[in-house]
Amino acid sequence: MKTNILIFILLTLLLSSCHYTAYVRLLHIKYGMPSNEVMHVLASDNFDNKDVHLINGEKDFYDLENLKQTINPTKVLITKKYYLGQVGDKESFYIFAFENDKLIYWGLPLEFARVNDLKLNEIGELTVKIIQKEYIDRN
């Protein structure tokens, strides 16, 4: 019985450590950082293909024009996030949003939709359309 409990605890720690490592690496990114610093952090040796990673570098920045919720210049950086999971490894898109070249929010597209902020909802919606057009439909 004690052996089963010990095995369970070790497996739980092992599986959660993958997520924890990615989380700790994302702690290097802070609200208000300029886009070039975020790119530098993502391109540094602290990140690898098992976390959030760049797809095409500078080419993954997109200007969002005519946003209803803001008049400030807004752009997004589209990256990918790699997950090690119990059901297999997978990747999903991960977004960094900048206003006046300062980081205002980052996360999965669904997180932009969930937040109680119309500007971030709109940014997420437009970014999902860009992802569909530029990354999914082209493959």
ROSE-4610 file (N, C-alpha, C; in Angstrom, 1 decimal, always signed):
// ROSE-4610
residu = [M/M/M/K/K/K/T/T/T/N/N/N/I/I/I/L/L/L/I/I/I/F/F/F/I/I/I/L/L/L/L/L/L/T/T/T/L/L/L/L/L/L/L/L/L/S/S/S/S/S/S/C/C/C/H/H/H/Y/Y/Y/T/T/T/A/A/A/Y/Y/Y/V/V/V/R/R/R/L/L/L/L/L/L/H/H/H/I/I/I/K/K/K/Y/Y/Y/G/G/G/M/M/M/P/P/P/S/S/S/N/N/N/E/E/E/V/V/V/M/M/M/H/H/H/V/V/V/L/L/L/A/A/A/S/S/S/D/D/D/N/N/N/F/F/F/D/D/D/N/N/N/K/K/K/D/D/D/V/V/V/H/H/H/L/L/L/I/I/I/N/N/N/G/G/G/E/E/E/K/K/K/D/D/D/F/F/F/Y/Y/Y/D/D/D/L/L/L/E/E/E/N/N/N/L/L/L/K/K/K/Q/Q/Q/T/T/T/I/I/I/N/N/N/P/P/P/T/T/T/K/K/K/V/V/V/L/L/L/I/I/I/T/T/T/K/K/K/K/K/K/Y/Y/Y/Y/Y/Y/L/L/L/G/G/G/Q/Q/Q/V/V/V/G/G/G/D/D/D/K/K/K/E/E/E/S/S/S/F/F/F/Y/Y/Y/I/I/I/F/F/F/A/A/A/F/F/F/E/E/E/N/N/N/D/D/D/K/K/K/L/L/L/I/I/I/Y/Y/Y/W/W/W/G/G/G/L/L/L/P/P/P/L/L/L/E/E/E/F/F/F/A/A/A/R/R/R/V/V/V/N/N/N/D/D/D/L/L/L/K/K/K/L/L/L/N/N/N/E/E/E/I/I/I/G/G/G/E/E/E/L/L/L/T/T/T/V/V/V/K/K/K/I/I/I/I/I/I/Q/Q/Q/K/K/K/E/E/E/Y/Y/Y/I/I/I/D/D/D/R/R/R/N/N/N]
num = [1/1/1/2/2/2/3/3/3/4/4/4/5/5/5/6/6/6/7/7/7/8/8/8/9/9/9/10/10/10/11/11/11/12/12/12/13/13/13/14/14/14/15/15/15/16/16/16/17/17/17/18/18/18/19/19/19/20/20/20/21/21/21/22/22/22/23/23/23/24/24/24/25/25/25/26/26/26/27/27/27/28/28/28/29/29/29/30/30/30/31/31/31/32/32/32/33/33/33/34/34/34/35/35/35/36/36/36/37/37/37/38/38/38/39/39/39/40/40/40/41/41/41/42/42/42/43/43/43/44/44/44/45/45/45/46/46/46/47/47/47/48/48/48/49/49/49/50/50/50/51/51/51/52/52/52/53/53/53/54/54/54/55/55/55/56/56/56/57/57/57/58/58/58/59/59/59/60/60/60/61/61/61/62/62/62/63/63/63/64/64/64/65/65/65/66/66/66/67/67/67/68/68/68/69/69/69/70/70/70/71/71/71/72/72/72/73/73/73/74/74/74/75/75/75/76/76/76/77/77/77/78/78/78/79/79/79/80/80/80/81/81/81/82/82/82/83/83/83/84/84/84/85/85/85/86/86/86/87/87/87/88/88/88/89/89/89/90/90/90/91/91/91/92/92/92/93/93/93/94/94/94/95/95/95/96/96/96/97/97/97/98/98/98/99/99/99/100/100/100/101/101/101/102/102/102/103/103/103/104/104/104/105/105/105/106/106/106/107/107/107/108/108/108/109/109/109/110/110/110/111/111/111/112/112/112/113/113/113/114/114/114/115/115/115/116/116/116/117/117/117/118/118/118/119/119/119/120/120/120/121/121/121/122/122/122/123/123/123/124/124/124/125/125/125/126/126/126/127/127/127/128/128/128/129/129/129/130/130/130/131/131/131/132/132/132/133/133/133/134/134/134/135/135/135/136/136/136/137/137/137/138/138/138/139/139/139]
x = [+0.8/+0.0/+0.9/+1.9/+2.8/+3.5/+3.9/+4.5/+3.6/+2.4/+1.4/+1.3/+1.2/+1.1/+2.3/+3.5/+4.8/+4.8/+4.5/+4.5/+3.5/+2.3/+1.4/+1.9/+2.6/+3.1/+4.2/+5.1/+6.2/+5.7/+4.7/+4.1/+3.4/+2.7/+2.1/+3.1/+4.2/+5.2/+5.9/+6.1/+6.8/+5.9/+4.6/+3.8/+3.5/+3.5/+3.2/+4.5/+5.6/+6.9/+7.0/+6.5/+6.6/+5.9/+4.7/+3.9/+4.6/+5.1/+5.8/+7.0/+7.8/+9.0/+8.6/+7.6/+7.1/+6.6/+5.9/+5.4/+6.5/+7.6/+8.7/+9.4/+9.5/+10.2/+9.3/+8.0/+7.2/+7.2/+7.7/+7.8/+8.8/+9.7/+10.6/+9.9/+8.7/+7.9/+7.0/+7.0/+6.3/+5.4/+4.3/+3.4/+4.3/+4.0/+4.7/+6.0/+6.5/+7.7/+7.5/+8.5/+8.5/+8.6/+8.1/+8.0/+9.4/+10.4/+11.8/+12.3/+12.0/+12.4/+11.7/+10.4/+9.7/+10.3/+10.6/+11.2/+12.6/+13.3/+14.7/+14.5/+13.6/+13.3/+12.9/+12.0/+11.5/+12.6/+13.5/+14.6/+15.8/+15.8/+17.0/+17.1/+18.2/+18.4/+17.5/+16.8/+15.9/+14.6/+14.4/+13.2/+13.7/+12.9/+13.2/+11.9/+12.0/+10.8/+9.8/+10.1/+9.2/+8.4/+8.5/+7.8/+7.1/+7.0/+6.5/+7.7/+7.5/+8.6/+8.1/+9.1/+8.8/+8.6/+7.8/+7.6/+8.5/+8.3/+9.1/+9.8/+9.9/+10.5/+9.7/+10.4/+9.8/+8.5/+8.5/+7.4/+6.1/+6.1/+4.9/+4.3/+4.7/+4.1/+3.0/+1.9/+0.8/+0.2/+0.1/-0.6/-2.1/-2.8/-4.2/-4.8/-5.4/-5.9/-7.4/-7.9/-9.3/-10.0/-9.3/-9.9/-11.0/-12.1/-13.2/-12.9/-12.1/-12.0/-10.7/-9.9/-8.7/-8.3/-7.7/-7.1/-5.6/-5.0/-3.6/-3.1/-1.9/-1.3/-1.3/-1.8/-1.9/-1.3/-0.5/+0.0/+0.1/+0.1/+0.2/+1.4/+2.0/+3.0/+2.4/+2.4/+1.8/+3.0/+2.9/+3.9/+3.2/+3.9/+3.3/+3.8/+2.9/+3.2/+3.1/+4.1/+4.3/+3.9/+3.0/+2.6/+3.0/+3.5/+3.8/+2.6/+1.8/+0.6/+0.5/-0.5/-0.7/-1.2/-1.9/-2.5/-1.6/-0.5/+0.4/+0.8/+1.9/+2.4/+1.5/+1.4/+0.7/+1.1/+0.8/+1.1/-0.1/-0.1/-1.2/-0.7/-1.4/-1.0/-1.0/-0.1/+0.0/+0.2/-0.5/-0.5/+0.1/+0.8/+1.3/+0.8/+0.0/-0.6/+0.1/+0.4/+1.1/+0.2/+0.2/-0.4/+0.7/+0.9/+2.0/+3.3/+3.5/+4.7/+5.0/+4.0/+4.1/+3.2/+3.7/+2.9/+1.7/+0.5/-0.7/-1.4/-1.1/-1.7/-1.1/-1.1/-0.6/-1.3/-1.4/-2.1/-2.6/-3.4/-4.0/-5.2/-5.6/-6.7/-7.9/-8.2/-9.4/-9.3/-8.1/-8.0/-8.3/-8.1/-8.5/-10.0/-10.6/-12.1/-12.7/-12.1/-12.7/-12.5/-11.5/-11.2/-12.4/-12.7/-13.7/-13.2/-12.8/-12.2/-12.5/-13.3/-13.8/-12.6/-11.6/-10.4/-9.7/-9.4/-8.7/-9.6/-10.9/-11.8/-11.7/-11.6/-11.5/-10.2/-9.1/-7.8/-7.7/-8.3/-8.3/-9.1/-10.2/-11.0/-10.3/-9.7/-9.0/-7.7/-7.1/-5.9/-6.2/-7.4/-7.8/-8.0/-8.5/-8.7/-7.4/-6.4/-5.1/-4.4/-4.6/-4.0/-4.6/-5.9/-6.6/-6.1/-6.0/-5.6/-4.1/-3.2/-1.8/-1.1/-1.7/-1.0/-1.7/-3.0/-3.8/-4.1/-4.7/-5.2/-4.0/-2.8/-1.7/-1.0/-1.4/-0.7/-1.6]
y = [-1.2/+0.0/+1.3/+1.3/+2.4/+2.6/+1.5/+1.6/+2.2/+1.9/+2.5/+4.0/+4.4/+5.8/+6.6/+6.0/+6.6/+6.7/+5.7/+5.7/+6.8/+6.9/+7.9/+9.3/+9.6/+10.9/+11.2/+10.3/+10.5/+10.8/+10.0/+10.3/+11.7/+12.0/+13.3/+14.5/+14.3/+15.3/+15.4/+14.3/+14.2/+14.9/+14.6/+15.1/+16.6/+17.1/+18.5/+19.3/+18.7/+19.5/+20.0/+19.3/+19.8/+21.1/+21.2/+22.4/+23.5/+23.1/+24.1/+24.7/+23.9/+24.4/+25.5/+25.2/+26.2/+27.5/+27.3/+28.4/+29.3/+28.7/+29.4/+30.2/+29.6/+30.3/+31.5/+31.4/+32.5/+33.6/+33.4/+34.4/+35.5/+35.2/+36.2/+37.3/+37.1/+38.0/+38.8/+40.1/+41.0/+41.9/+42.3/+43.4/+44.6/+45.3/+46.5/+46.4/+45.1/+44.9/+45.3/+46.0/+46.2/+44.9/+45.0/+43.8/+43.2/+44.0/+43.5/+42.8/+43.2/+42.4/+41.1/+41.1/+39.8/+38.8/+39.3/+38.5/+38.0/+38.8/+38.5/+37.3/+37.4/+36.4/+35.1/+35.2/+33.9/+33.3/+34.1/+33.5/+33.1/+33.4/+33.1/+31.6/+31.2/+29.8/+29.4/+30.3/+29.9/+29.2/+29.4/+28.8/+27.8/+26.8/+25.8/+25.3/+24.4/+23.9/+23.1/+23.0/+22.4/+23.4/+24.6/+25.7/+26.5/+27.8/+28.8/+29.1/+29.0/+29.2/+30.0/+30.7/+31.5/+30.5/+31.0/+30.2/+30.7/+32.0/+32.6/+33.9/+34.1/+35.4/+36.6/+37.6/+38.9/+38.8/+37.8/+37.7/+37.4/+37.0/+36.6/+37.8/+39.0/+40.2/+40.6/+41.0/+41.5/+42.7/+43.8/+45.0/+44.8/+45.2/+45.2/+46.6/+46.8/+48.1/+48.2/+49.4/+49.6/+48.9/+48.7/+48.2/+49.1/+48.6/+49.4/+49.9/+49.1/+49.4/+50.3/+50.6/+51.4/+52.2/+53.3/+54.1/+54.0/+53.3/+53.1/+52.1/+52.2/+51.1/+49.8/+48.8/+47.5/+46.4/+45.6/+44.5/+43.2/+42.1/+40.8/+40.0/+39.2/+38.2/+36.9/+36.1/+34.8/+33.8/+32.9/+31.9/+30.6/+29.6/+28.3/+27.8/+27.1/+26.5/+25.0/+24.4/+22.9/+22.3/+21.3/+20.7/+19.2/+18.8/+17.4/+16.9/+16.0/+15.6/+14.1/+13.7/+12.3/+11.6/+12.3/+11.7/+12.0/+12.5/+12.8/+14.2/+14.5/+15.8/+16.6/+17.9/+18.7/+20.2/+20.9/+22.3/+23.1/+24.3/+25.2/+26.6/+27.5/+28.9/+29.7/+30.6/+31.4/+32.8/+33.8/+35.1/+36.1/+37.0/+38.2/+39.4/+40.2/+41.5/+42.7/+43.6/+44.9/+46.1/+47.1/+48.3/+49.4/+50.3/+51.3/+50.6/+49.4/+48.6/+48.1/+48.1/+47.6/+46.4/+45.3/+44.1/+44.3/+44.0/+44.2/+42.9/+41.8/+40.5/+39.4/+38.2/+37.1/+35.8/+34.9/+33.6/+32.9/+31.9/+31.1/+31.9/+31.7/+32.5/+32.4/+31.3/+31.1/+32.0/+32.2/+33.1/+34.6/+35.0/+36.3/+36.4/+35.4/+35.4/+35.4/+34.7/+34.6/+35.8/+36.6/+37.8/+38.8/+39.5/+40.5/+41.9/+41.9/+43.2/+43.1/+44.1/+44.1/+44.3/+45.1/+45.3/+43.9/+43.2/+41.9/+40.9/+40.9/+40.0/+40.3/+41.5/+41.9/+41.5/+41.7/+41.3/+39.8/+39.1/+37.6/+37.2/+37.8/+37.4/+37.7/+38.8/+39.2/+38.3/+37.9/+37.1/+35.7/+35.2/+33.8/+33.8/+34.9/+35.0/+35.0/+35.7/+35.7/+34.3/+33.6/+32.3/+31.4/+31.4/+30.6/+30.8/+32.1/+32.5/+32.2/+32.6/+32.6/+31.3/+30.5/+29.3/+28.0/+28.1/+26.8/+26.6/+27.6/+27.4/+27.2/+27.8/+27.6/+26.3/+25.5/+24.1/+23.1]
z = [+0.0/+0.0/+0.0/+0.9/+0.9/-0.4/-1.1/-2.4/-3.4/-3.4/-4.4/-4.2/-2.9/-2.6/-3.0/-2.8/-3.2/-4.7/-5.4/-6.9/-7.4/-6.8/-7.2/-7.0/-5.8/-5.5/-6.5/-6.8/-7.7/-9.2/-9.6/-10.9/-11.0/-9.9/-9.9/-10.0/-9.2/-9.2/-10.6/-11.2/-12.5/-13.6/-13.6/-14.6/-14.4/-13.2/-12.9/-13.1/-13.1/-13.2/-14.6/-15.6/-17.0/-17.1/-16.6/-16.6/-15.8/-14.7/-13.8/-14.4/-15.1/-15.8/-16.8/-17.6/-18.6/-17.9/-16.8/-16.0/-15.5/-15.0/-14.4/-15.5/-16.7/-17.8/-18.3/-18.2/-18.6/-17.6/-16.4/-15.4/-15.8/-16.8/-17.2/-18.0/-18.4/-19.2/-18.3/-18.4/-17.5/-18.3/-17.7/-18.3/-18.5/-19.6/-19.9/-20.6/-20.8/-21.6/-23.0/-23.6/-25.1/-25.9/-27.1/-27.9/-28.2/-28.3/-28.6/-27.4/-26.2/-25.0/-24.9/-25.2/-25.2/-26.2/-27.4/-28.4/-27.9/-27.3/-26.8/-25.7/-24.8/-23.8/-24.5/-25.4/-26.1/-26.9/-27.5/-28.3/-27.5/-26.2/-25.3/-25.0/-24.4/-24.1/-23.0/-22.3/-21.3/-21.8/-23.1/-23.8/-24.8/-25.0/-26.0/-26.6/-27.5/-28.2/-27.3/-26.0/-25.1/-24.3/-24.6/-24.0/-25.0/-24.7/-25.8/-26.7/-28.0/-28.9/-30.1/-30.7/-31.9/-33.1/-34.0/-35.2/-36.3/-36.7/-37.8/-37.3/-36.0/-35.5/-35.8/-36.3/-36.6/-37.5/-38.3/-39.3/-38.6/-37.3/-36.6/-35.8/-36.1/-35.5/-36.5/-36.0/-36.9/-36.3/-37.1/-36.6/-36.7/-35.7/-35.7/-35.9/-37.0/-37.3/-37.1/-36.9/-36.8/-35.6/-34.5/-33.3/-32.8/-32.4/-31.9/-30.5/-29.7/-28.3/-28.0/-28.9/-28.6/-29.9/-29.7/-30.8/-30.8/-29.8/-29.7/-30.7/-31.2/-32.1/-31.3/-31.9/-31.3/-32.2/-31.7/-32.5/-31.6/-32.3/-31.6/-32.1/-31.3/-31.6/-31.5/-32.5/-32.5/-32.4/-31.3/-31.1/-30.9/-30.6/-30.3/-28.9/-28.3/-26.9/-27.1/-26.6/-26.6/-25.3/-25.3/-24.1/-24.1/-23.0/-22.7/-21.9/-22.4/-21.7/-21.5/-20.7/-20.5/-21.7/-22.6/-23.8/-25.0/-24.9/-26.0/-26.0/-26.8/-26.9/-27.9/-27.7/-28.7/-28.6/-29.6/-29.7/-29.9/-29.4/-29.6/-29.8/-30.4/-30.6/-29.3/-29.1/-27.9/-28.3/-27.7/-28.2/-27.2/-27.7/-26.9/-27.5/-26.7/-27.3/-26.7/-27.6/-27.3/-27.7/-26.8/-27.1/-26.9/-27.9/-27.8/-27.5/-28.1/-28.0/-26.5/-25.7/-24.3/-24.2/-23.6/-23.4/-22.5/-23.0/-22.2/-21.7/-22.5/-22.1/-22.9/-22.4/-23.2/-22.7/-23.6/-23.3/-24.5/-24.3/-25.3/-25.9/-27.2/-27.7/-26.9/-26.3/-25.4/-24.2/-23.7/-22.5/-22.9/-24.1/-24.6/-24.6/-25.0/-25.0/-23.7/-22.7/-21.3/-20.5/-20.7/-19.8/-20.0/-18.9/-18.9/-19.4/-20.6/-21.2/-22.7/-23.1/-24.5/-25.5/-25.1/-26.0/-26.2/-25.1/-25.2/-25.9/-25.7/-26.5/-28.0/-28.4/-29.8/-30.3/-29.6/-30.0/-30.2/-29.3/-29.4/-30.6/-30.9/-32.0/-33.3/-33.5/-34.7/-34.9/-33.8/-33.8/-34.3/-33.8/-34.2/-35.7/-36.3/-37.8/-38.5/-37.9/-38.5/-38.4/-37.3/-37.1/-38.2/-38.3/-39.3/-40.7/-41.1/-42.4/-42.7/-41.8/-42.0/-41.6/-40.7/-40.2/-40.5/-40.4/-40.6/-42.0/-42.7/-44.1/-45.0/-44.7/-45.6/-45.5/-44.5/-44.4/-45.1]
